[in-house]
Amino acid sequence: MRRGLALAALWLATLAIALSGGWSVMYRVSYVLLLLIGVAWIWTYAGARTISVERRSRTQRAQVGGVFEEWIAVDNTSLLPKPWVEVRSSCDLAGLSVAQGLFLGPRARRTWTMRTRCEVRGKFAIGDILCTTGDPFGLFQRSTRYPNETTVIVYPRTVDFLVAGRLPGVLPGGTQESGRVPFVTPMASGIREYQPADPYHRIHWPTTARTGRLMVKEFELDPFSDVWIVLDLQGAVHRGSGPESTEEYAVTIAASLFQHFLFQGRAVGLTGQGLFLPPNRGTRHLGNALDLLALAEANRAEPLSETLSVESLRFNRHTTTWTVSPSTNTAWVAVCEQMRHRGVHMMSVVLDAATFAPNDLASQGSAIAAVVEHLAAAGIATHLVKRGDPLEGLLAAAQPLLPSNGHLQVASAP
């Protein structure tokens, strides 16, 4: 644009000289400059109106540690070539930005694929695309904005545990819990006539062929089928920042436990301060849980003990409950002990917050040891996680025992 203004000023100067001096050469120079300005402006204006941009992503979901892919295409819809086109865009997702310069011939298309490694979970907006083009002389340029309202949700990282882990209900025995359930379970209880709301995959075809009427299977719950994951999101108890924080470790562990037991065929639920997802099965249910965990933030004021007290009415003796917390307040341990006496199968993952902020919390090493001791004394299986520990071996981690010398001791689980 500055060059165009300078050229316009030059044209006015030559025209003034031609008019004042009557020089024919200056008249010709002024005509050439006027023609050049007109052609450059028309080229720029027409070029900006004949650019088409297409942007696609394979999915609007990604995962920490994974790669988010986008496909971008820029088309020239006219016979007028584009000597230069600059494509720019930005996104809240760290590292994802578009800055591409290219040449477009007549009716030409340029495409490329962008791959960005996701490092942070959350919900991110994909920004608008801004295309800038101009004339071959660089006198004028014009930008066109292409709105884009796409969002990307980055799921937390999940790990595959090295061992399956033992849960109540794996061994045979126990009684069935009567009651119709809307999903298929290993406990088939009988056959009845088909109702309009029944799904087709529950039709029992041998009985249907024998009776001449549509018959469907009924199912009952496994008494130990439900698993609850309780995630502590109280802001005051979490330490560290970024990927190396108790918040990210806790969310990763909760997501991994949820996925692990869901793939075992269990009905898994998720709860915590500001979180609630009732138990269910299936990959869609896993997606719902990861959606919640992707946006989970440790900014709540209520302590874990209060959350457990409120949600304990949902836990009965047919459920297994996992708590994931870095809290050094033993009040939540007392609530867990009460639920265990009611028959709820309690398990716990304790994050050692002192290892995530050693400069600020060096004195809390004994506090976390006290929490582990209380859990062990209550007979609650506990897994202690420190900063840098490989989470793949979580379920095979050492089980804490009551110390005899005032120091935390661990012994390998059988």
Secondary structure, DSSP 8 states (H G I E B T S, - for coil): -HHHHHHHHHHHHHHHHHHHH--HHHHHHHHHHHHHHHHHHHHHHHHHHTEEEEEEES-SEEETTSEEEEEEEEEE-SSS-EEEEEEEEEESSTT-EEEEEEEE-TT-EEEEEEEEE--S-EEEEEEEEEEEEE-TTSS-EEEEEE----EEEEE------SS----TTSSS----B-S--SS--SEEEEEEE--TTS-GGGB-HHHHHHHSS-EEEEEEB-TT-EEEEEE--BGGG--EETTEEHHHHHHHHHHHHHHHHHHTT-EEEEEETTEEEEEE-SHHHHHHHHHHHHT--S-B-S-HHHHHHHHGGG--TTEEEEEEE----THHHHHHHHHHHTT-EEEEEEE-GGGTSHHHHGGGHHHHHHHHHHHHHTT-EEEEE-TT--GGGGGGS-EEE--SSSS-EEE---
